[in-house]
Amino acid sequence: MTKKIRVGLIFGGKSGEHEVSLASAQSVLRALNPEKYDAVLIGVTKEGKWLTGGNPLKQLVHATQSPLLKAMNGSTSNDTSALVSHSATELTTTDALNETVDVVFPLIHGPNGEDGTIQGLLELADLPYVGANVAASAVGMDKALMKAMFRNAGLPVAEYLVILRHTWEHAPEETIHDIETIIHFPCFVKPANLGSSVGISRAHNWDELTQALTTAAQYDRKILVERAVQGREIECSVLGNDVPLASLPGEVLVEREFYDYEAKYADEQTRFVIPADLSAEQTRTVQELAVRAFQAIDCNGMARVDFFIDARDGKILVNEINTIPGFTNVSMYPKMWEASGVTYAQLIDRLIQLALERHADKQRNKVTY
């Protein structure tokens, strides 16, 4: 009998995307093939406490009592109990982690999960893990660094400025003047290190910009301000290591002014068109730019790349890359692959295999001289 692979699912975390992470973990857990995998659940509370043994996913879902979580994916059902390894022990060292799992699937979105911190821990534990490496995770999380890397790679991006919280708090009038002069209204104001549109505002004038900067500064010391592009919102999934592939693109149709947190996870009027209604040339361009963006930050495993098609001139602009995209069975990343011929379960299998392949390749590196 072939030994089953022990897959460590890490979820939760200390960010505004805690509930989204739980929903992603629920979906992955349900889709894991019980004949191939044992799931080891590793939950991280909003306070940063790591929970192991038993079913920490069920515990964290119950603790949140989040209507949004229930709307996204429902409660953890009993039919996943056979998948959960009950041999998990308290993980107090990286050695203990290494002894407990064979490969890790990080599903923590946002800071302290998607930003290279957990990836660094897994590197120290010498464990294979799904998704981007430490450097790509850090750059992918930091929108300011990401945009700089995109520009350096010659990718088309909208005009933007990076504002430090210190600068905003100590020179507010000068800051607003620079934004109005260089970026103009309307503009988007975003915390540099966060996802799921948490802390993002659209500003049309000085008053709204003041509030938007104050809001963003509550979440990060670095703030990204960029031109509000009027046009279509397109997304594309990328899968692979050194030879990545792009899925068919999808389009997000939002009734709200922009694709905010509620629109992403709770607004039933938000619609997704997969594949997007694009010309063959536009589809090729989006796919090519998605792969180039993936390679620009030296990404691995998976990522979702988001685009705008500017209504002014039809130009396709790269917005951002998400190295741990939403991973519920109805999220855009897996749905775009489904439209491209890869089922949700097959996608999980492929991601685990890519993690094992990358880890094996890394073992070829010399560590002595």
Sequence and secondary structure as in RCSB ss.txt:
>XXXX:A:sequence
MTKKIRVGLIFGGKSGEHEVSLASAQSVLRALNPEKYDAVLIGVTKEGKWLTGGNPLKQLVHATQSPLLKAMNGS
TSNDTSALVSHSATELTTTDALNETVDVVFPLIHGPNGEDGTIQGLLELADLPYVGANVAASAVGMDKALMKAMF
RNAGLPVAEYLVILRHTWEHAPEETIHDIETIIHFPCFVKPANLGSSVGISRAHNWDELTQALTTAAQYDRKILV
ERAVQGREIECSVLGNDVPLASLPGEVLVEREFYDYEAKYADEQTRFVIPADLSAEQTRTVQELAVRAFQAIDCN
GMARVDFFIDARDGKILVNEINTIPGFTNVSMYPKMWEASGVTYAQLIDRLIQLALERHADKQRNKVTY
>XXXX:A:secstr
    EEEEEEEE SSTTHHHHHHHHHHHHHHS TTTEEEEEEEE TT  EEESS HHHHHHHHH  HHHHHHH S
  GGGGGGB TT     SHHHHHHH SEEEE   STTTSSSHHHHHHHHTT  BSS  HHHHHHHH HHHHHHHH
HHTT     EEEEEHHHHHH HHHHHHHHHHHT SSEEEEESS  TTTT EEESSHHHHHHHHHHHHTT SEEEE
EE   EEEEEEEEEESSS EE   EEEE SSSS  HHHHHT TT EEESS    HHHHHHHHHHHHHHHHHTT  
EEEEEEEEEETTT  EEEEEEESS   STTSHHHHHHHHTT  HHHHHHHHHHHHHHHHHHHTTS    
